[in-house]
Amino acid sequence: MVDVLGGTELMRLPGPEGRLGHAEVRVGDSVVMLADAPSPRDVMPAMLHLYVEDADALYERAIGHGATSLREPTTEFYGDRMAGVRDVLGNKWYFATHVEDIAPEEMARRAAELAAAAP
């Protein structure tokens, strides 16, 4: 999270057996709190959606740090540039950059057009 998102580690508390008990990372103006699962059988991957300055660059940085692609960067009908990755722990991360403001009528038109083209 620090390397890929450009965050700053604020604190880290060790847990039992070398696990991470608690950590806090500042990303932009937000603080993300995280910890390792208490045991291997309690692992529960998460899905996170973040708005970022450059979804394409963050996607490439995540892939470079071992993430696998779930969704290559694509501009969506609703005005966001989206990408998705799965990190080495199984968490799914979706990155978006808002690239276009769209009036409700235009968004409805685009959504209908997309639905009509679906198989």
C-alpha positions in Angstrom: 0.0 0.0 0.0 2.9 2.3 0.8 4.8 1.6 -2.4 1.8 1.2 -4.8 -0.5 3.9 -3.5 2.2 6.3 -2.4 1.0 6.1 1.2 2.9 7.0 4.4 3.0 4.4 7.2 1.9 6.1 10.4 2.2 3.2 12.8 2.7 -0.5 13.0 2.0 -2.9 15.9 3.3 -6.5 15.8 0.9 -9.3 16.4 1.5 -12.9 17.5 3.7 -15.2 15.4 5.2 -12.4 13.4 1.8 -11.2 12.0 0.8 -7.6 11.6 -1.4 -6.7 14.6 -2.4 -3.3 13.4 -1.1 -0.7 11.0 -2.2 2.7 9.8 -1.3 4.1 6.4 -2.1 7.6 5.2 -3.1 7.7 1.5 -4.0 11.3 0.4 -6.2 12.7 3.0 -7.5 9.3 4.3 -6.1 6.9 6.8 -6.4 3.1 6.1 -6.2 0.7 9.0 -5.3 -2.9 8.4 -4.0 -6.1 10.0 -3.2 -9.6 9.2 -5.8 -12.3 9.7 -5.5 -13.9 13.2 -4.8 -17.3 11.6 -4.5 -18.7 8.0 -8.0 -20.2 8.2 -9.5 -16.7 9.0 -8.2 -15.0 5.9 -10.9 -12.9 4.3 -9.9 -10.9 1.2 -11.4 -7.5 0.7 -12.6 -5.5 -2.3 -11.7 -1.8 -2.3 -12.7 0.9 -4.8 -10.5 4.1 -4.8 -10.7 7.3 -6.8 -7.2 8.3 -7.7 -5.4 10.9 -9.9 -4.2 8.4 -12.5 -5.9 4.9 -12.6 -3.6 3.8 -15.5 -0.4 4.7 -13.6 -1.6 3.0 -10.4 -2.7 -0.1 -12.3 0.8 -0.4 -13.9 2.5 0.2 -10.5 0.4 -2.5 -8.9 1.2 -5.0 -11.6 4.8 -4.1 -11.2 4.5 -5.0 -7.5 3.1 -8.5 -8.1 -0.6 -7.8 -8.5 -2.5 -9.7 -11.2 -4.9 -7.9 -13.6 -8.6 -8.2 -13.1 -9.5 -5.5 -15.5 -7.2 -3.4 -17.8 -7.8 0.4 -17.7 -11.0 1.3 -19.6 -13.0 4.4 -19.9 -16.6 3.6 -18.9 -19.9 5.1 -20.1 -20.4 6.9 -16.8 -17.3 9.0 -17.1 -14.7 7.1 -15.1 -11.5 5.5 -16.2 -11.4 2.1 -14.3 -8.9 -0.6 -13.7 -8.8 -3.6 -11.3 -6.1 -5.8 -9.8 -5.8 -8.7 -7.3 -2.9 -8.2 -4.8 -0.7 -11.0 -3.6 -3.0 -11.6 -0.6 -6.1 -12.0 -2.7 -7.6 -8.6 -2.2 -9.3 -6.9 -5.1 -8.5 -3.3 -5.8 -10.4 -1.2 -8.3 -9.0 2.2 -9.2 -10.9 5.0 -10.9 -10.2 8.4 -12.3 -13.1 10.6 -13.1 -12.5 11.8 -16.7 -15.8 13.2 -17.9 -18.9 14.9 -16.3 -22.0 13.4 -17.9 -25.5 14.8 -17.7 -28.1 12.3 -16.3 -29.9 12.2 -19.7 -26.7 11.4 -21.5 -25.7 8.7 -19.0 -29.1 7.1 -19.4 -28.7 7.1 -23.2 -25.2 5.6 -23.0 -26.4 2.9 -20.5 -29.3 2.0 -22.8 -27.0 1.8 -25.8 -24.6 -0.5 -23.9 -27.5 -2.7 -22.7 -28.8 -3.0 -26.3 -25.4 -4.1 -27.5 -24.9 -6.8 -24.8 -25.2 -10.4 -25.9 
